[in-house]
Amino acid sequence: MKPRRSKEELKLGMYYVFATPRKLKPGWTLAHNHIRHTVHMACGRNGFRAWWYTNGVPNFFKPCGCGWSGLPHVSTTPEYKCEAEKVIASF
């Protein structure tokens, strides 16, 4: 059974990521949340989540330079830089 999607998710065209993407999908924008993370952190770990937007991006998301996934993406914390695995593992 597929998980139910909220009205907001449907309106924005949000699709959650379950594995770190390796390439961009044409017309889709990759985004992630504000949780501290590493360059290779898997979605779901320590509350880290990522998703695709297919119908445009909310204006409070900005291009992110953290380095996660190695792909261009957006977040609400664009000044954040990925941390070392050793730092994240200490939580």
SULSUL-V547697 format. One record per residue. RES is the residue in one small letter. SS is DSSP state (2 for helix, 1 for strand, 0 for the rest). OMEGA is omega as a letter, one per 40 degrees, with the letter a starting at -180 (999 if undefined). Layout:
res=RES ss=SS omega=OMEGA
res=RES ss=SS omega=OMEGA
This chain:
res=m ss=0 omega=i
res=k ss=0 omega=i
res=p ss=0 omega=i
res=r ss=0 omega=i
res=r ss=0 omega=a
res=s ss=0 omega=i
res=k ss=2 omega=a
res=e ss=2 omega=i
res=e ss=2 omega=i
res=l ss=2 omega=a
res=k ss=2 omega=a
res=l ss=2 omega=a
res=g ss=0 omega=a
res=m ss=1 omega=i
res=y ss=1 omega=a
res=y ss=1 omega=i
res=v ss=0 omega=i
res=f ss=0 omega=i
res=a ss=0 omega=a
res=t ss=0 omega=a
res=p ss=0 omega=i
res=r ss=0 omega=i
res=k ss=0 omega=i
res=l ss=0 omega=i
res=k ss=0 omega=a
res=p ss=0 omega=i
res=g ss=0 omega=i
res=w ss=0 omega=i
res=t ss=1 omega=i
res=l ss=1 omega=a
res=a ss=1 omega=i
res=h ss=1 omega=a
res=n ss=0 omega=a
res=h ss=0 omega=a
res=i ss=0 omega=i
res=r ss=0 omega=a
res=h ss=0 omega=i
res=t ss=0 omega=i
res=v ss=0 omega=a
res=h ss=0 omega=a
res=m ss=0 omega=i
res=a ss=0 omega=i
res=c ss=0 omega=a
res=g ss=0 omega=a
res=r ss=2 omega=i
res=n ss=2 omega=i
res=g ss=2 omega=i
res=f ss=0 omega=i
res=r ss=0 omega=i
res=a ss=1 omega=a
res=w ss=1 omega=i
res=w ss=1 omega=i
res=y ss=1 omega=i
res=t ss=0 omega=a
res=n ss=0 omega=a
res=g ss=0 omega=a
res=v ss=0 omega=i
res=p ss=0 omega=a
res=n ss=0 omega=i
res=f ss=0 omega=i
res=f ss=0 omega=a
res=k ss=1 omega=i
res=p ss=1 omega=a
res=c ss=1 omega=i
res=g ss=0 omega=a
res=c ss=0 omega=i
res=g ss=0 omega=a
res=w ss=2 omega=i
res=s ss=2 omega=a
res=g ss=2 omega=a
res=l ss=0 omega=i
res=p ss=0 omega=i
res=h ss=1 omega=a
res=v ss=1 omega=i
res=s ss=1 omega=i
res=t ss=0 omega=i
res=t ss=0 omega=a
res=p ss=0 omega=a
res=e ss=0 omega=a
res=y ss=0 omega=i
res=k ss=0 omega=a
res=c ss=0 omega=a
res=e ss=0 omega=i
res=a ss=0 omega=i
res=e ss=2 omega=a
res=k ss=2 omega=i
res=v ss=2 omega=a
res=i ss=2 omega=a
res=a ss=2 omega=a
res=s ss=0 omega=i
res=f ss=0 omega=999
